[in-house]
Amino acid sequence: MAPSIKAIDSKLHLARAFAMPWHATSIIFVTLSSLLLAGIDVHGVLLLISLIGKFFLASWLFNYAFEMLDYAANGGTGAPVASVETLSPFQWRPLVTVAICLWLVLLEYQLGTTGKVIIILLLLVQPAFIATLGMGDGLLQAVNPVSLWRVIVGMGAYYLLVLAVIGLLIALAIALREVDFWPFERYALLEFAILTIFAVLGTSVFLRRIEIGFDPRSSPERAVERDDREHLRQLDQILDEAYGQARLKYYEHAATVIKRWLANSGEIATPDDVNLILERVRGWGDPAAFNFIARAIGASTREHKRL
């Protein structure tokens, strides 16, 4: 693996993950959805309508949270723009997540202490569940213990970091429970906390993509592959030009074309390129061209090493 790939600044990526919910796009989204939640925060005869509205707004929130997770997991460092799909209340990933959250609340009320133990256990695997959904795997994979274990082990210390962030935000919520916030402020803080968790989780997936087996749309590995393809395309063009010169018996011209490309590309001392060139030239079936070009490359290589 190229040294540039190994030298990814994980601390910088994580710092950007914590800043993601505070970009202008995210702030606008949180402000709007929190205002709507506060507006329908009513009781009494309108409670049922309020609960239905909150369910769809929660789904809307998790839609955007998954957008943020996907954006971060694919190498993004800013904040995603809320797409048309984000506005749909019927995206299955957010609906499943909201349903699980409601189920966890019901467990605590119905089972008491036992429910709390189950909730803690489920919360420990919840990041792996959400990460699996965020990586585009289906629901069956997200509830598969083998898949969840692969994500947990693959993320390593970053999984512990995500759990620590969740624990810290829960502790902060408990500490602020007695503070007399306006409904808008309470919902806004909750939404920022959820988006922070999803951003950190997505960034952790990106940083541990190789160990997890995730292939993001944009990554240093893909950049290297793209550069390698472009490099080989240019080499093919140069060899085609040199082959045309060699067929006319202009061996010196053919060698000059290859030497100039090697010098300009900075690859004169790269054995892989030299070996590939010599293999291709040997395939031309012209021993004279091969000997002339091999001697010319060898002389250029020795000169380059002296410099």
N, C-alpha and C positions, 0 to 999 in steps of 0.2 A: 504494500500500500504506500502511496506517495507520502513523503513527510508532511506536505501541506495538509493532507487529510487528517493525519494524526494530531496535528497541532491546532485543532479546532479549539477556540477559546470558549470552553464550556461555561465559565463564570460570566462572560459577556452575554452568552445566549440566555442564561438563567436570569440575569439582570433585566434583559429585554422582555423576558416572559413575565416578570412581575410588573413591568411597565405597560404591558399590552392593554390591560383593562383601562388604562388612564390616557390612551390616545383619544383624539377628538371624536373619532367614529364610535368608539365604545362608550364614551361619556354621553354622546347624544342618544345612543340606544338606551343606556341605563336611565337617563333622565326621562325619556319618553315613556318607557315601560313602567318605571316607578310611579310616575304621575298617574298613569292609567290604573295601576294597582291601588294607589291611594284613593283614587276617585271612586272605585267600586268597593272600597273597604267599608261595607255597611253590615248591619245586623237586622234582626227582626224578620219581618215578612219577606224582605228582599235577600235573605241570607242565601237561599238556593241559587238565585241569579248571580249573587256575588261569588259563590263558590265556582259556578260554571265559568264565569269570566276569569277568575283567578287561575283556573285549570288551563285555559287557553293561553293566558298571558305567561304562565309558567312554562308551557310548551314552547311559546315564542322565545322565552329566555334561553331554554336549553337548546333550541334550534341555533341561536346565535353562539351559545357556548360550544356546541359541536363544530360550528364554523371556525371558531377560534382555535379549538383543538386541532382540527384538520389543517388550518393555516400554519400553526406552529409546528406540527408534526412533519409538514412538508418544507420546512426551512424558513418560513415567514418570520419576520421579527417586528413588524408593525402591528396593525390591527386590521382584521378583515372587514370588508364592506358588507353590510347586511344585504344579501341577495334576495331575489324574488322568492326562492325556496324557503328562505328564513321566515318569511311572513306567513307561510302556510302552517296552520295548526295541526296538520295531519302527517307530518314527518314521523316515521316510525321510531327512530332512535330517541328523540326527545320524549315521545309519548311513553316509551318503555321506561325511560329514566324517571319521568314524573310518576308513573305508576309504581315504580319501586320505592320512590321516596314516600308516597302515600302509604304503601304497604308497611314500610319501616315504622311510620308513625302509628299505624294501627297495631303493630306488634307490641309496641311499648305500652299502649293502653290496654290491650287484651291479655298480655302474658306477664305484665309486671316485670319482676326481676329477671325471669327467664327471657322475656322479650328483649330486655336490655343486653343480655349476653349475646343473643342471636344478632341483635343489631350491630354490636361491636364486631362480631365475626364477619358479618356481611360488609361492614364498612371497610374492613381490612382488605377485602378482595374487590371492593367497588371500583377503585382506580384501574385495576387490571380489566375489569368488565367494560368500563367506559373507554379505556384505551383500545381494546379489541374492537369495539363498535366504531371508534374514531378512525381506526386504520382501514375500515371498509369491510371487515369481516362480518359475517351474518350473525344473527342472534344465537344460532346453535353453537357457533364457535365461541361466542361471548359467555355462554354458560357451560362450556366444556372445561372441566377441571384441568385437563392437560394443556389446553390453550392458555388458560389463566395462569397456570404455573410457569409456562414458558415465558409469558410476559413479565411476571414477577421476578423470576430468576434473571431474565435478560436485562431488565432495568437495574437490577442490583441496588446500589446505594441511592440511585435516583428515585426508586420506588419508596424507600424510607423517607426521602426528602418530601415526596408528595404527601405521604401520610403525616409527616410532621407539619406541613403547611395546613392540611385539613384539621389536625388536632389544635394547632395554634389559632386558627380562625374560629373553631368551635369554642375554645376557651375564651376567646375575645368576645364572642357572642354571649356566652354565659355571664361574663363580667359586665357587659353592657346591658344586660336584661332589665336591670332596674332603672336605667337611665330613661328619662321621659323624652323619647324621640317623637317627632312627628311621623305619621305613617310613611310619608314620602322618604324621609331620611332613613327610616328602618328598612324599607324595601331597597333603597339605593345601596345601602351598606351590604345587605344580603346579596344583591346581584353582583356587586364588585367582588365579593368573596367567592362566589361561584365561578365567575369569569377568571379570577386569579388561579383557582384550582385547575380549571380546564387549560389555561395557558401554560402553567407549569407542567402539567401532565403531558401536553402536546410537545413541549420543548424537550422534556425528558425522553419521550419516544424518539424524537429526532436525534438526540445525542446518543442514544443507545440503539439506533436503527439496525446496525449490523448484528448486534447480539440478539435482538428481537426477531430479525428476519424481515424487517419492513423496508420497502423500497420507495422512498419519497419521490415526489415529482421533481424536486430540486435539491441536490446534495453535492458535496465535493466529489463523490464518486461519479455521479452523472456528468459533472463538469469535466473530469479527467477523461471519461469515455468519449465525450463530445470532442475534446481537444485531440484525443488519439485518432478519432475518425477523420478529423480535418487534416491532421498530420499525414496520415496514410493516403488521403485523397491527393494532397499536394505531391507526395512522393510518387504516386502513380502517374501523375501528369509529367513530372520530371523524367521518370524512367521511359515514358512513352516518347517524350521529345528526344531523349538520348538514344533510344532504340532507332528512331528515324535517322539520326545522324550515323549510327553504327551501320545501318543497312547500306548507306552511301559510302561506307568505308572511311568516314570522317571520325576516326576513333578519338583523335585529340579533342574535337569539338564535343563529342559525347562525354568524354571524361570531364571537360570543363563545365558542362551543364550540371553534372552531378556534384562536382567539387564546389561549385558556386552555391548550389542549394544547401549542401551540408554546412558550408561556412555561414550562410545567411540565417539558417535555422538554428545555429548554435549547437548542432548535433554531431559535429565532426568527430568527437571523441566517444560517441555512443556506440558500443559494439552491436547492439540490436539493429540499429539502422544500417550500419555498414554490412553486417551479415545478411540482412534482408536484401540490400542492393546487390551484393555479390551473388546471392542465390538467384535473384531475378535475371541478372546479366548472364549467369551461366546457362539459364534456360533459353537464352536467345540462340544457342547452338552455334556461336561464333567464337572459337577459342582466341582468336586474335583480339577481338573486342574485350573479352574477359581479361586477358593478360594485361592489356593496355590500361583498362579502367582500374583493375586491382592494384597495379603498380602506382597509378596516379593517386588513388585513395590512400594507399599505404604511405606515400611520400607526404601527402597533406596531413595525415594523422601524426606522423613523426614531427612535422613542422609545428603543428598545433601544440603538441606536448612540450616542445622546447619553449614555446611562447608562454 
